[in-house]
Amino acid sequence: MTVDQISSVADRPGPAANADPARAEERPRTSMTTRRHRAFYRFTAPWIIGFLLLTVLPMAYALWLSFTTFDGISPNWRYVGLGNYRELFSDRQTWDALGRTGLFAVTSVPLSIIAGLGLAVLVNRPIKARGLFRTLLYLPAVVPPVGVGLAFKALFDQNSGAVNGALTLFGIDALGWLADPYARYVLLMSVLWGAGNIMIISLAGLQDVPRELHEAARIDGASAWRTFRSITVPLLSPVLLFQTVTGVIASVQTIMPLLLSPDGTTAGVTALPQSNYLYMMHVFSQYFALGRYGYASALLWVLFVLILIVTGLIFKFTSGVVFYNVDPEAKK
């Protein structure tokens, strides 16, 4: 091929050049923002679908059940409107269970946060084998609640428990740990057993506190306790708020009393010690022992509303004492 032939081939217009310029301008162009939005919804679609199917739909179904007398089996049910809710507000057993649940939350949540924060402060110090201690203290938190319940039930069994076995060595009679009045203390100990989870979150918050502030306080002559109270705790306040909210929600929904019950079955919820008959145990008894699905669903929806109210109050009364490095309400 000669040089002239090569030049003629190179000068020929390609397919893109032959295309109509007007048509090319009419084609819609996808902006970068639109592509990012599409990518966001593609990545979050599994969670959104799961949230709708596993959370929104069951909650809507429970709301519908709360207006009926459905028992889970019999087709002979009827619509009663607000009848279950009227019965709920006049049920003495419901209010007693709710009061015990509130007392349990007020007791267990602060103790768990203090225990977790104390452990975090200890393992945040420059000591040998620090990683090993962190692992050992966190391990109890990964044990499933069923395993924790069975372990504590075996430890505190009146006849064959290791705790009573140790007490008999000192001449102390065996105690009925799983009955009143000791059952509440076993329940509280089972909750504190998982303080390693709070420890990890508190440890992450401690490592985010600037060391320069501690060094400046030390130069000014501040004691370790004054530094912790005036610097560490204010900077940890968002973490403590998060732990308080999640702790309250978890405490009012705990099923640990059922796992610690002498019977150990769902039917045995009616034989629980009075001190451990919390709100969720009352819901369990209505669902599985009595088969009152409609009334139990009303109990759950009332609990859901109460959790929303308590969470809102916590945010309202702590808004002036929680310190944020960045204003959470600032416009981006």
Summary of the structure (lengths in Angstrom):
residues: 332
radius of gyration: 30.1
end to end distance: 63.6
largest distance: 113.9
contacts: 885
relative contact order: 0.11
helix: 70%
strand: 1%
